[in-house]
Amino acid sequence: MHLVIFVVLILILGVLPQFWVRYVMRKHGKDIEEMPGTGGELAQHLVERFELEGVKVEQGQEGADHYNPATQTVSLSPSNFTGRSITAVSVAAHEVGHAIQFFRKEPLSRLRGKYLPISVWLGKLGIYMLFAIPVVTILLKAPAAIFAFIGLSILFQLAGAAMYLIVLPEEWDASFNKALPILREGNYLPEHMMPAANRVLKAAALTYCAAALANVVNIGRWLMVLRR
């Protein structure tokens, strides 16, 4: 019974943050006629304004907005690249905020490149260990050792998810120390739109954490499978 409650809590914590991020992005993703430009146009303007030499702006895949420091590319999803919405403009400013971090070689810009690969590695290791449980069961034939192996697998997955929290300061800085002041001080958005932009920027900053919590859902699913 306690395991069921634990799994349900994992599912709730894993699903709700990601649902909230998507909800905020969609809510403020409607085009506004009086918006002076698209997200892609604003991103290009900011690259030129802050003299980010070598940084390019391109249209990428839907839902895959990011800044790639290896290619120095701000990639915006089609809806944000061509859109004239609060979401499009805010996300564009957020991703250019990352470009500014890397261009200025700020310490925060190293977090994502340093810890996300470790996060992915730990997560995959934990999953591979779960796949190996049938073989381990045959080899060990000791319930205590098998449970310890399962526990170690879950620990690796949780540690991988926790790594995303280390990246949060970099995302928060891109949203609230870069993008928000840019939008406000540059008068790119009227004052009555700033609260909505604030929410979008918060969602953008928490995207990685929401994804990490969504990964934890897999742990809950595995626990239910193993319980059977």
NORUR-V496673 format. One record per residue. SS is DSSP state (~ for helix, > for strand, _ for the rest). PHI is phi in degrees with one decimal (999 if undefined). PSI is psi in whole degrees, -180 to 180 (none if undefined). Layout:
# NORUR-V496673
ss phi psi
SS PHI PSI
SS PHI PSI
This chain:
# NORUR-V496673
ss phi psi
_ 999 -44
~ -65.1 -36
~ -65.8 -40
~ -62.0 -45
~ -61.3 -43
~ -61.2 -45
~ -65.2 -41
~ -61.4 -42
~ -62.4 -41
~ -61.2 -43
~ -63.4 -42
~ -65.4 -48
~ -65.4 -30
~ -79.3 -35
~ -87.0 -44
~ -59.6 -47
~ -60.0 -42
~ -67.2 -37
~ -62.5 -42
~ -64.2 -43
~ -59.5 -47
~ -65.9 -38
~ -62.5 -46
~ -63.6 -44
~ -62.5 -42
~ -70.8 -40
~ -59.2 -40
_ -104.4 19
_ -95.5 7
_ -81.8 137
_ -63.5 141
_ -115.9 123
_ -57.3 -39
_ -81.1 0
_ -65.2 124
_ -67.1 -19
_ -162.8 173
_ -85.7 171
~ -62.2 -40
~ -64.1 -40
~ -67.4 -39
~ -65.8 -43
~ -58.7 -45
~ -64.3 -40
~ -62.1 -42
~ -68.9 -37
~ -58.8 -42
~ -73.4 -38
~ -64.1 -41
_ -93.1 8
_ 53.3 52
_ -87.6 80
_ -61.8 133
_ 90.3 -13
_ -82.3 130
> -111.3 157
> -120.4 129
> -141.5 163
> -89.2 128
_ -112.5 -150
_ -86.8 153
_ -62.1 132
_ 76.7 11
_ -122.3 44
_ -66.3 131
> -168.2 168
> -114.3 126
> -102.3 106
_ -67.8 -25
_ -67.0 -40
_ -104.1 0
_ 52.6 53
> -126.0 128
> -89.8 113
> -109.2 123
> -116.5 141
_ -64.1 155
~ -51.5 -42
~ -66.3 -29
~ -91.2 -30
~ -69.1 -43
_ -103.0 -7
_ -79.2 153
_ -117.7 53
_ -116.1 170
~ -64.8 -39
~ -62.0 -46
~ -59.8 -47
~ -68.3 -42
~ -68.1 -44
~ -65.5 -39
~ -59.6 -44
~ -65.7 -37
~ -63.4 -46
~ -69.0 -37
~ -65.8 -31
~ -58.0 -40
~ -65.1 -40
~ -61.3 -39
~ -64.4 -42
~ -56.0 -49
~ -70.8 -39
~ -63.3 -37
_ -85.8 -3
_ 56.1 43
_ -71.3 143
~ -53.3 -36
~ -62.0 -27
~ -66.9 -15
~ -87.2 -13
~ -62.0 -49
~ -63.0 -47
~ -66.3 -28
~ -83.6 -42
~ -102.5 -27
~ -63.6 -41
~ -60.1 -37
~ -65.9 -41
~ -59.6 -47
~ -62.7 -42
~ -63.9 -45
~ -64.3 -42
~ -61.4 -45
~ -65.8 -40
~ -60.7 -44
~ -61.7 -41
~ -68.5 -43
~ -60.8 -37
~ -64.1 -38
~ -65.1 -40
~ -63.6 -28
_ -85.4 -3
~ -56.6 -44
~ -56.8 -42
~ -68.3 -43
~ -62.3 -38
~ -61.2 -42
~ -67.4 -40
~ -74.2 -45
~ -81.8 -44
_ 55.2 28
_ -132.0 113
~ -52.3 -42
~ -63.1 -43
~ -67.6 -37
~ -65.9 -45
~ -63.6 -37
~ -64.8 -39
~ -64.1 -43
~ -63.7 -44
~ -61.0 -39
~ -66.7 -38
~ -61.6 -47
~ -64.7 -38
~ -62.5 -42
~ -62.1 -42
~ -66.0 -41
~ -66.1 -39
~ -64.6 -38
~ -62.8 -41
~ -67.4 -38
~ -66.1 -26
~ -58.5 -29
~ -64.0 -28
~ -66.0 -29
~ -67.5 -29
~ -79.8 -17
~ -53.4 -42
~ -58.1 -35
~ -65.9 -43
~ -68.3 -41
~ -64.0 -41
~ -63.7 -42
~ -62.9 -34
~ -81.6 -49
~ -106.9 -15
~ -103.2 -13
~ -116.5 -71
~ -62.3 -49
~ -61.8 -49
~ -61.7 -36
~ -61.3 -47
~ -66.1 -38
~ -76.9 -51
~ -73.1 -27
_ -87.6 -1
_ 56.0 35
_ -76.6 -23
_ -130.0 141
_ -66.3 157
~ -57.8 -35
~ -71.0 -13
~ -94.8 -10
~ -64.2 -38
~ -59.4 -40
~ -66.6 -42
~ -62.0 -38
~ -59.4 -43
~ -67.0 -40
~ -64.0 -42
~ -66.2 -34
~ -66.7 -43
~ -63.3 -40
~ -63.4 -40
~ -68.2 -29
_ -96.7 4
~ -58.1 -46
~ -64.7 -40
~ -65.5 -40
~ -62.4 -40
~ -65.8 -38
~ -64.8 -43
~ -65.6 -34
~ -64.4 -35
~ -65.1 -31
~ -64.1 -27
~ -56.8 -36
~ -61.3 -33
~ -64.9 -43
~ -61.2 -40
~ -64.4 -42
~ -64.5 -39
~ -62.2 -39
~ -66.6 -39
~ -64.9 -45
~ -67.3 -29
~ -64.8 -29
_ -73.9 none
